[in-house]
Amino acid sequence: MKIANRYGRVGLVDGQRILDVERASRGEFGPTPAQVYEQWPAFRAWARTQDPAQGDPYTLEELGAPSPTARQVFGLGTNYRKHAEEVGWAIPEVPLVFTKFPSSVAGPFGAIELSGPRVDWEVEVVIVIGEGGRSIPASQAWNHIAGITAGQDISDRDVQLRPKDNPQHSLGKSFPGYASIGPVLVTPDEYADPDDIALTCSLNAEQVQNSSTADLVFPVPQLIEYLSSIVTLLPGDLIFTGTPSGVGTVMDPPRFLTPDDEVVSWVAGVGTMRHTFTDRTDVAS
């Protein structure tokens, strides 16, 4: 099944129709995505008995982030083999984890304000937690996942990599809109192989990234096992699983986002996000 956030209300999606969960369940679930994730096992069982085609027409531009109020947002660094090769880094022995602050979460469409002159794109497959917990074995990981969505781990390379000897990944990746996700969430059972999901990114209609999660150094089940061995995963949490090769900082010459650029991010089964960019508007002191 597919679910979406339409104007802050969660719905089941089928084609160009969306079934409002709170109304269809007569108040048993919803109305917000966060409330559904908190009741994920019961909601999933109920949703399987529903027909989203009986819902209302909608347009993609009406959709927001599938988990807009995630309490924890994790990111993975150097988690694609070919990306590690392009930046000249060794394949990590354990997952390289950073956080993206929740205030950076945004929806799948619209304009994003650039934070500086060296801002880069990073398309990613994003995992949304359904049933949380600790010490989740890899063999059970997919049972704890609500679904998959598309993401952009947009990165200010200047902020991310300063100071040189002690970089601050989290801050450079947490400006407003730098954790855009959407347009829908797709449950794992929609995929023939949820460990082999295609993803692409285009800049001004030029494809710059094209890969599959089959190239992940640490596949999703291993990430769930590793993270939950340390922290308690919560319903609605986001895991940005890493970006494939093709980022701007390693191009010759390097290429970064500028005002009026358009980035199109695509994940198989999920669909497409579109974002444009604007100059930074400085806040008066």
TIPA-94733 format. One record per residue (C-alpha): residue number from 1; residue in three letters; x, y, z. Coordinates in steps of 0.02 Angstrom, whole numbers, plus 50000, padded with zeros to 5 digits. Layout:
REM TIPA-94733
<NUM ALA <X Y Z>>
...
REM end
This chain:
REM TIPA-94733
<1 MET <50000 50000 50000>>
<2 LYS <50046 50182 49983>>
<3 ILE <50010 50320 50106>>
<4 ALA <50030 50507 50090>>
<5 ASN <50017 50668 50188>>
<6 ARG <49891 50785 50106>>
<7 TYR <49880 50954 50191>>
<8 GLY <49932 50875 50356>>
<9 ARG <49807 50732 50347>>
<10 VAL <49861 50553 50313>>
<11 GLY <49778 50455 50174>>
<12 LEU <49788 50293 50076>>
<13 VAL <49837 50321 49895>>
<14 ASP <49783 50233 49737>>
<15 GLY <49823 50316 49571>>
<16 GLN <49751 50491 49576>>
<17 ARG <49639 50463 49727>>
<18 ILE <49672 50472 49913>>
<19 LEU <49564 50399 50051>>
<20 ASP <49565 50506 50209>>
<21 VAL <49611 50386 50350>>
<22 GLU <49524 50473 50495>>
<23 ARG <49360 50489 50402>>
<24 ALA <49365 50313 50329>>
<25 SER <49407 50236 50499>>
<26 ARG <49278 50346 50589>>
<27 GLY <49411 50415 50702>>
<28 GLU <49499 50252 50745>>
<29 PHE <49659 50315 50660>>
<30 GLY <49734 50481 50612>>
<31 PRO <49717 50617 50562>>
<32 THR <49905 50648 50560>>
<33 PRO <50044 50535 50494>>
<34 ALA <50124 50530 50666>>
<35 GLN <49966 50457 50743>>
<36 VAL <49961 50319 50613>>
<37 TYR <50143 50270 50643>>
<38 GLU <50108 50258 50830>>
<39 GLN <49975 50126 50791>>
<40 TRP <50065 50048 50644>>
<41 PRO <50026 49861 50666>>
<42 ALA <49840 49895 50694>>
<43 PHE <49834 50025 50556>>
<44 ARG <49919 49910 50431>>
<45 ALA <49791 49773 50465>>
<46 TRP <49647 49895 50445>>
<47 ALA <49718 49976 50288>>
<48 ARG <49726 49810 50198>>
<49 THR <49536 49801 50206>>
<50 GLN <49512 49973 50125>>
<51 ASP <49493 50028 49945>>
<52 PRO <49589 50191 49917>>
<53 ALA <49507 50209 49746>>
<54 GLN <49351 50262 49841>>
<55 GLY <49441 50418 49900>>
<56 ASP <49449 50595 49832>>
<57 PRO <49548 50658 49682>>
<58 TYR <49712 50744 49724>>
<59 THR <49868 50814 49640>>
<60 LEU <50047 50773 49686>>
<61 GLU <50083 50955 49727>>
<62 GLU <49959 50942 49872>>
<63 LEU <50068 50813 49961>>
<64 GLY <50188 50849 50103>>
<65 ALA <50321 50749 50193>>
<66 PRO <50259 50572 50234>>
<67 SER <50332 50588 50410>>
<68 PRO <50340 50775 50443>>
<69 THR <50366 50767 50632>>
<70 ALA <50498 50630 50647>>
<71 ARG <50580 50636 50818>>
<72 GLN <50743 50560 50756>>
<73 VAL <50822 50580 50584>>
<74 PHE <50975 50474 50547>>
<75 GLY <51094 50490 50400>>
<76 LEU <51223 50368 50333>>
<77 GLY <51389 50421 50261>>
<78 THR <51487 50327 50128>>
<79 ASN <51358 50188 50118>>
<80 TYR <51368 50156 49930>>
<81 ARG <51522 50067 49867>>
<82 LYS <51537 50170 49708>>
<83 HIS <51515 50331 49806>>
<84 ALA <51658 50281 49921>>
<85 GLU <51763 50249 49767>>
<86 GLU <51724 50419 49688>>
<87 VAL <51772 50516 49845>>
<88 GLY <51925 50407 49876>>
<89 TRP <51874 50343 50047>>
<90 ALA <51892 50168 50116>>
<91 ILE <51738 50058 50132>>
<92 PRO <51684 50084 50314>>
<93 GLU <51694 49939 50435>>
<94 VAL <51542 49998 50533>>
<95 PRO <51400 50115 50479>>
<96 LEU <51451 50298 50480>>
<97 VAL <51301 50381 50562>>
<98 PHE <51259 50564 50582>>
<99 THR <51096 50653 50623>>
<100 LYS <50992 50776 50526>>
<101 PHE <50895 50888 50643>>
<102 PRO <50705 50867 50626>>
<103 SER <50681 51051 50582>>
<104 SER <50762 51013 50413>>
<105 VAL <50621 50895 50360>>
<106 ALA <50516 50962 50216>>
<107 GLY <50400 50903 50079>>
<108 PRO <50430 50838 49904>>
<109 PHE <50398 50998 49806>>
<110 GLY <50439 51182 49816>>
<111 ALA <50585 51302 49833>>
<112 ILE <50731 51279 49953>>
<113 GLU <50839 51422 50011>>
<114 LEU <51025 51395 49980>>
<115 SER <51135 51417 50133>>
<116 GLY <51295 51458 50038>>
<117 PRO <51394 51439 49877>>
<118 ARG <51441 51254 49898>>
<119 VAL <51277 51162 49921>>
<120 ASP <51267 50985 49849>>
<121 TRP <51129 50862 49804>>
<122 GLU <51117 50684 49874>>
<123 VAL <50968 50577 49821>>
<124 GLU <50930 50439 49945>>
<125 VAL <50810 50299 49986>>
<126 VAL <50733 50344 50154>>
<127 ILE <50663 50218 50277>>
<128 VAL <50518 50266 50391>>
<129 ILE <50501 50167 50552>>
<130 GLY <50331 50093 50592>>
<131 GLU <50348 49983 50746>>
<132 GLY <50495 50048 50846>>
<133 GLY <50604 49959 50971>>
<134 ARG <50778 49914 51029>>
<135 SER <50893 49770 50985>>
<136 ILE <50798 49726 50826>>
<137 PRO <50885 49582 50735>>
<138 ALA <50918 49604 50550>>
<139 SER <50806 49455 50513>>
<140 GLN <50657 49552 50585>>
<141 ALA <50703 49726 50524>>
<142 TRP <50581 49740 50380>>
<143 ASN <50437 49700 50499>>
<144 HIS <50478 49860 50595>>
<145 ILE <50480 49970 50440>>
<146 ALA <50324 50065 50390>>
<147 GLY <50390 50099 50217>>
<148 ILE <50507 50178 50093>>
<149 THR <50509 50354 50024>>
<150 ALA <50625 50466 49924>>
<151 GLY <50741 50591 50006>>
<152 GLN <50866 50728 49971>>
<153 ASP <51009 50740 50096>>
<154 ILE <51055 50914 50035>>
<155 SER <51225 50963 50103>>
<156 ASP <51315 51127 50130>>
<157 ARG <51493 51065 50103>>
<158 ASP <51574 51217 50184>>
<159 VAL <51477 51195 50346>>
<160 GLN <51485 51006 50340>>
<161 LEU <51674 50997 50324>>
<162 ARG <51728 51131 50446>>
<163 PRO <51840 51129 50541>>
<164 LYS <51941 51016 50427>>
<165 ASP <52003 50903 50566>>
<166 ASN <51833 50887 50651>>
<167 PRO <51692 50904 50523>>
<168 GLN <51513 50936 50577>>
<169 HIS <51406 50832 50461>>
<170 SER <51244 50860 50557>>
<171 LEU <51246 51050 50548>>
<172 GLY <51291 51057 50363>>
<173 LYS <51145 50943 50322>>
<174 SER <51011 51022 50430>>
<175 PHE <50966 51189 50354>>
<176 PRO <50778 51209 50320>>
<177 GLY <50725 51094 50178>>
<178 TYR <50887 50995 50177>>
<179 ALA <50793 50836 50225>>
<180 SER <50656 50839 50094>>
<181 ILE <50555 50677 50080>>
<182 GLY <50407 50611 49981>>
<183 PRO <50296 50611 49887>>
<184 VAL <50222 50450 49960>>
<185 LEU <50272 50308 50075>>
<186 VAL <50271 50133 50000>>
<187 THR <50261 49979 50110>>
<188 PRO <50401 49850 50085>>
<189 ASP <50281 49717 50021>>
<190 GLU <50257 49821 49862>>
<191 TYR <50434 49775 49808>>
<192 ALA <50490 49610 49733>>
<193 ASP <50657 49641 49821>>
<194 PRO <50659 49783 49948>>
<195 ASP <50849 49769 49954>>
<196 ASP <50865 49817 49770>>
<197 ILE <50776 49984 49744>>
<198 ALA <50825 50098 49600>>
<199 LEU <50852 50284 49626>>
<200 THR <50906 50430 49517>>
<201 CYS <50938 50617 49528>>
<202 SER <50934 50745 49388>>
<203 LEU <50997 50924 49389>>
<204 ASN <50912 51036 49261>>
<205 ALA <50858 50881 49163>>
<206 GLU <51035 50807 49163>>
<207 GLN <51047 50642 49257>>
<208 VAL <51186 50652 49385>>
<209 GLN <51149 50499 49495>>
<210 ASN <51086 50327 49446>>
<211 SER <51102 50176 49559>>
<212 SER <51014 50046 49666>>
<213 THR <51014 50002 49850>>
<214 ALA <51094 49838 49796>>
<215 ASP <51257 49940 49802>>
<216 LEU <51236 49983 49987>>
<217 VAL <51383 49938 50098>>
<218 PHE <51263 49909 50243>>
<219 PRO <51090 49855 50182>>
<220 VAL <50935 49915 50271>>
<221 PRO <50916 49763 50388>>
<222 GLN <51095 49787 50450>>
<223 LEU <51064 49972 50479>>
<224 ILE <50909 49936 50583>>
<225 GLU <51003 49807 50686>>
<226 TYR <51150 49923 50714>>
<227 LEU <51051 50079 50757>>
<228 SER <50930 49988 50872>>
<229 SER <51075 49910 50965>>
<230 ILE <51119 50085 51025>>
<231 VAL <50960 50192 51023>>
<232 THR <50775 50158 51034>>
<233 LEU <50697 50178 50863>>
<234 LEU <50532 50271 50870>>
<235 PRO <50378 50265 50758>>
<236 GLY <50398 50390 50617>>
<237 ASP <50588 50401 50630>>
<238 LEU <50681 50429 50467>>
<239 ILE <50838 50341 50407>>
<240 PHE <50926 50419 50257>>
<241 THR <51018 50265 50196>>
<242 GLY <51158 50351 50099>>
<243 THR <51186 50427 49928>>
<244 PRO <51258 50343 49773>>
<245 SER <51397 50409 49662>>
<246 GLY <51370 50568 49562>>
<247 VAL <51376 50709 49689>>
<248 GLY <51436 50880 49634>>
<249 THR <51583 50901 49750>>
<250 VAL <51685 50767 49660>>
<251 MET <51651 50828 49484>>
<252 ASP <51792 50908 49385>>
<253 PRO <51769 51052 49407>>
<254 PRO <51656 51037 49561>>
<255 ARG <51474 51082 49531>>
<256 PHE <51355 51154 49660>>
<257 LEU <51176 51212 49666>>
<258 THR <51134 51388 49611>>
<259 PRO <50973 51491 49615>>
<260 ASP <50841 51431 49491>>
<261 ASP <50918 51257 49475>>
<262 GLU <50793 51115 49476>>
<263 VAL <50832 50948 49558>>
<264 VAL <50721 50799 49519>>
<265 SER <50738 50650 49637>>
<266 TRP <50662 50481 49594>>
<267 VAL <50645 50317 49689>>
<268 ALA <50567 50165 49608>>
<269 GLY <50390 50133 49670>>
<270 VAL <50386 50299 49763>>
<271 GLY <50391 50425 49623>>
<272 THR <50469 50595 49596>>
<273 MET <50513 50747 49701>>
<274 ARG <50549 50916 49620>>
<275 HIS <50638 51061 49703>>
<276 THR <50703 51229 49646>>
<277 PHE <50825 51339 49740>>
<278 THR <50836 51520 49790>>
<279 ASP <50969 51637 49860>>
<280 ARG <50990 51644 50047>>
<281 THR <50889 51781 50132>>
<282 ASP <50994 51844 50276>>
<283 VAL <50904 51874 50438>>
<284 ALA <50931 52048 50509>>
<285 SER <51026 52048 50674>>
REM end
